[in-house]
Amino acid sequence: MRRDCFLFLLAVLLASGPGVRPVRGAVAPTAAMFRGEVTVVETGGLSLQECAADAWSRIGAGSGGGSFFTAWAFPVCEALHSCRRHGAGAERGPLAIRAREGRIVVNPEHDRGLNLSDGPGATEPQLHWGVLLFLHQVDGGCCRIRDVKLLAPDRECDLGGGRLFWLGTADEARGLEFIRGLLRPEGGRDLRKRLVFVLYMFSGSRAVSDLIGLARRDPDPAVRKDAIFWLGQKASQAAVRTLGEVIASPESLEIKKQAIFALSQMDEDKGTPLLLDIARKNPHPALRKQAIFWLGQSGDPRALDFFESILLH
């Protein structure tokens, strides 16, 4: 008996490979976080687009109008927590989810947002989850997504009279395939700007590449500006390089200032060298001034050396 147990444990360790440690994290959210009329869609290898189409067919593609929700969970880059406003009632109760005039409203009486945190003192990789809630509007035999909301899985959600289809969980590749379809220019500015934040929340490198593509090439300046801001929060070398390219490009002054701000939000080792270079060499006085301002806010010793060099020499 002992020999069998030993062999079993040895097989598990060998299968894990040398030095491989499991990623700790919360259990994936399920449809149980929603109260109301909830249908679990059996994915069976289908894409999220196909699952959403299946949900529409169950509602009735020929219906004259109305709305419904779909939701799915995905791994996120930071831990999510529901904000709880002081003084508001039922702080521990379920969040109220409603559809109003083409928008998703969370707790209409006292709306809440999200807190993002890496978890203070975290020393090893952890798996965090977020839930994307989509509002589908049916009109004239057509169905389109009107709004999206990122939810933390730490609270139950009361749908009221709404109907929701749960599409399960998605990895980065499957989730991005769905998001990319919604980021087409015809999707509308408001929805696309919210999806830029969703891209930031994905935990893999493919989403960073998508953010870089939007920052460089999206036809809408407002979407480019948001993509630049969230690239600054990612703080990858690819993000730094892209922000530098934006500043050196023929882009508008406002967009370039946003790129400088994004650099200021990065870790000092990543953002400060480029800010110093802009402050020293950029031909545009307004951009040099912007870089100098954010260097002054950084507290970085290299910024102090720079200020000393221009003030005392």
C-alpha positions in Angstrom: 0.0 0.0 0.0 2.8 2.4 1.0 4.7 1.5 -2.2 1.6 2.3 -4.3 1.2 5.7 -2.7 4.9 6.4 -3.1 4.8 5.6 -6.8 1.6 7.7 -7.3 3.3 10.8 -5.7 6.5 10.2 -7.7 4.5 10.1 -10.9 2.8 13.4 -10.0 6.1 15.1 -9.3 7.6 13.8 -12.5 4.6 14.9 -14.6 5.0 18.4 -13.1 8.5 18.7 -14.4 11.5 20.2 -12.6 10.9 23.5 -10.8 7.3 23.7 -11.9 5.0 25.1 -9.2 1.2 25.4 -9.5 -0.2 28.9 -9.8 -2.3 29.7 -6.8 -5.6 31.5 -7.1 -9.3 31.6 -6.6 -11.7 29.1 -8.1 -13.1 30.2 -11.4 -16.5 32.0 -11.1 -19.6 30.2 -12.2 -23.2 31.1 -13.1 -24.0 30.8 -9.4 -22.9 34.4 -8.9 -26.0 35.6 -10.7 -29.6 35.5 -9.2 -32.5 35.4 -11.6 -33.3 33.7 -14.9 -29.9 32.2 -15.8 -29.2 29.7 -18.5 -25.9 27.9 -18.7 -24.8 27.4 -22.4 -22.9 24.2 -23.1 -19.9 25.5 -25.0 -18.8 22.1 -26.4 -15.7 23.6 -28.1 -17.7 26.5 -29.6 -16.3 30.0 -29.8 -17.8 32.7 -27.6 -19.3 34.3 -30.7 -21.1 31.0 -31.5 -22.2 30.7 -27.9 -23.7 34.2 -27.9 -25.4 33.4 -31.2 -26.9 30.3 -29.6 -28.2 32.5 -26.7 -29.9 34.8 -29.3 -31.5 31.8 -31.0 -33.0 30.8 -27.7 -34.4 34.2 -27.1 -35.9 34.2 -30.5 -34.0 35.7 -33.4 -37.3 36.9 -34.9 -38.4 38.8 -31.9 -39.2 42.4 -32.4 -37.1 43.8 -29.6 -35.8 43.5 -26.1 -32.5 42.7 -24.4 -30.6 40.0 -22.6 -27.2 39.5 -21.0 -24.3 37.2 -21.6 -21.4 36.7 -19.2 -18.1 34.8 -19.1 -15.1 34.7 -16.8 -11.5 35.1 -17.7 -8.1 35.3 -15.9 -7.2 39.0 -15.2 -3.9 40.7 -14.5 -4.9 42.2 -11.2 -7.2 41.2 -8.3 -10.6 42.7 -8.6 -12.8 43.8 -5.6 -16.2 45.5 -5.7 -16.1 49.0 -4.2 -18.3 49.4 -1.2 -19.4 53.0 -0.6 -19.6 54.1 3.0 -23.0 54.8 4.3 -24.9 52.9 1.5 -27.3 50.2 2.6 -27.0 46.4 1.9 -23.2 46.6 1.5 -22.9 42.8 1.8 -26.0 42.0 -0.3 -26.1 41.2 -4.0 -25.4 43.9 -6.6 -28.4 45.0 -8.6 -27.8 44.6 -12.4 -30.2 46.5 -14.7 -30.3 47.4 -18.4 -31.3 51.1 -18.9 -31.3 52.9 -22.3 -28.7 50.6 -23.8 -26.4 50.7 -20.8 -25.6 48.3 -17.9 -26.3 49.9 -14.6 -24.9 48.4 -11.4 -26.8 49.3 -8.2 -28.8 52.2 -9.7 -29.3 53.8 -6.2 -25.6 53.9 -5.3 -23.4 52.8 -8.2 -20.2 51.1 -7.5 -17.0 50.6 -9.4 -14.0 48.3 -9.0 -10.9 48.3 -7.0 -7.8 46.9 -8.7 -4.9 45.6 -6.6 -2.0 43.2 -7.1 -2.4 42.1 -3.5 0.2 43.7 -1.2 3.2 41.6 -0.5 2.5 39.0 -3.2 5.6 37.0 -3.8 4.5 34.4 -6.3 2.1 34.2 -9.3 -1.6 34.1 -8.4 -4.5 33.5 -10.7 -7.2 36.2 -10.5 -10.6 36.2 -12.2 -12.9 38.8 -13.7 -16.4 38.4 -15.2 -17.4 40.3 -18.3 -21.1 41.1 -18.6 -22.5 42.1 -22.0 -25.8 43.7 -22.8 -27.3 42.5 -26.1 -30.0 44.5 -27.7 -32.5 42.9 -30.1 -34.0 45.3 -32.6 -35.7 44.6 -36.0 -34.5 41.0 -36.1 -30.9 42.0 -35.5 -28.9 41.6 -32.3 -25.9 43.8 -31.3 -23.9 44.3 -28.1 -24.6 47.7 -26.7 -22.5 47.7 -23.5 -20.0 45.8 -21.4 -19.2 45.8 -17.7 -16.3 44.2 -15.8 -17.5 42.6 -12.6 -15.5 41.3 -9.6 -16.5 37.8 -8.7 -16.7 38.6 -5.0 -20.4 39.6 -4.9 -23.6 38.0 -6.1 -25.5 39.9 -8.8 -29.3 40.2 -8.9 -30.6 40.5 -12.4 -34.1 41.7 -11.5 -36.3 40.7 -14.4 -33.3 40.3 -16.8 -32.3 37.1 -18.5 -28.6 36.0 -18.6 -26.8 33.3 -20.5 -23.6 32.0 -18.9 -20.9 31.2 -21.4 -18.4 29.7 -19.0 -14.7 30.6 -18.8 -12.3 31.7 -21.5 -8.5 31.8 -21.8 -6.7 34.7 -23.4 -6.9 33.4 -27.0 -10.6 32.6 -26.9 -11.5 35.8 -25.0 -9.5 38.1 -27.3 -11.2 36.5 -30.4 -14.5 37.7 -29.1 -13.2 41.2 -28.0 -11.5 41.8 -31.3 -14.8 41.4 -33.1 -16.4 44.1 -31.0 -13.4 46.5 -31.5 -14.2 47.2 -35.1 -14.9 50.9 -35.8 -18.5 50.4 -36.4 -18.9 49.2 -32.8 -19.2 52.8 -31.5 -16.8 54.9 -29.5 -18.2 54.3 -26.0 -18.2 50.6 -26.3 -14.8 50.5 -27.8 -13.3 52.7 -25.1 -14.6 50.3 -22.4 -13.2 47.4 -24.3 -9.7 49.0 -24.3 -9.8 48.7 -20.5 -10.9 45.1 -20.9 -7.8 44.5 -23.0 -5.6 45.9 -20.2 -7.2 43.5 -17.8 -6.2 40.3 -19.8 -3.2 38.6 -18.2 -1.3 37.6 -21.3 1.0 39.2 -23.8 -1.4 38.9 -26.8 -3.6 41.6 -25.2 -0.6 43.9 -24.9 0.0 43.5 -28.7 -3.6 44.4 -29.3 -3.3 47.5 -27.1 -0.2 48.5 -29.1 -2.0 48.1 -32.4 -4.9 50.3 -31.2 -2.4 53.0 -29.9 -0.6 53.1 -33.2 -3.4 52.6 -35.8 -6.9 53.1 -34.5 -8.8 55.7 -36.5 -10.5 57.2 -33.4 -8.2 59.5 -31.4 -10.2 58.9 -28.3 -9.6 55.1 -28.5 -5.9 55.7 -29.3 -5.6 58.0 -26.2 -7.2 55.3 -23.9 -5.0 52.6 -25.4 -1.9 54.8 -24.7 -3.0 55.3 -21.1 -3.5 51.6 -20.4 -0.2 50.7 -22.1 1.4 52.9 -19.5 -0.1 50.7 -16.8 1.3 47.6 -18.4 4.9 48.8 -18.2 6.3 46.2 -20.6 9.3 46.9 -22.8 7.0 46.7 -25.9 4.8 49.3 -24.3 7.7 51.7 -23.6 8.9 51.4 -27.2 5.4 52.1 -28.5 4.9 55.1 -26.4 8.3 56.5 -27.6 7.2 55.9 -31.2 3.9 57.8 -30.6 5.8 60.8 -29.2 8.2 60.8 -32.2 5.4 60.4 -34.7 3.3 63.1 -36.5 0.5 62.4 -33.9 -1.5 65.3 -32.4 0.0 67.2 -29.4 -2.8 66.0 -27.1 -2.1 62.3 -27.9 1.7 62.8 -27.4 1.0 64.4 -24.0 -1.1 61.4 -23.1 1.9 59.2 -24.0 4.2 61.2 -21.7 1.7 60.9 -18.9 1.6 57.1 -19.5 5.4 56.9 -19.2 5.2 58.8 -15.9 2.9 56.0 -14.5 5.4 53.3 -15.3 8.0 51.9 -12.9 11.0 54.3 -12.7 13.4 51.9 -14.4 11.1 51.8 -17.5 9.6 55.3 -17.8 12.2 57.6 -16.4 15.0 57.2 -19.1 12.6 58.1 -21.9 11.2 61.0 -19.9 14.7 62.3 -19.4 15.4 62.0 -23.1 12.3 63.9 -24.0 13.1 66.6 -21.5 16.6 67.0 -22.9 16.1 66.6 -26.6 12.5 66.9 -27.8 12.1 69.8 -30.2 8.6 70.7 -29.0 8.7 73.0 -25.9 5.3 71.8 -24.6 6.4 68.2 -24.6 9.7 69.1 -22.9 7.7 71.0 -20.3 5.3 68.0 -19.8 8.2 65.6 -19.3 10.0 67.9 -16.8 6.8 68.2 -14.8 6.3 64.5 -14.5 10.0 64.0 -13.7 9.5 66.4 -10.8 6.7 64.3 -9.5 8.7 61.1 -9.7 11.2 61.6 -6.9 13.8 59.6 -9.0 17.4 60.6 -8.2 18.1 60.7 -11.9 15.5 63.5 -12.2 17.2 65.4 -9.4 20.6 65.1 -11.2 18.9 66.4 -14.4 17.3 69.4 -12.6 20.7 70.2 -11.0 22.4 70.1 -14.4 20.0 72.6 -16.0 19.7 74.9 -13.0 23.3 75.2 -11.8 25.2 75.1 -15.1 
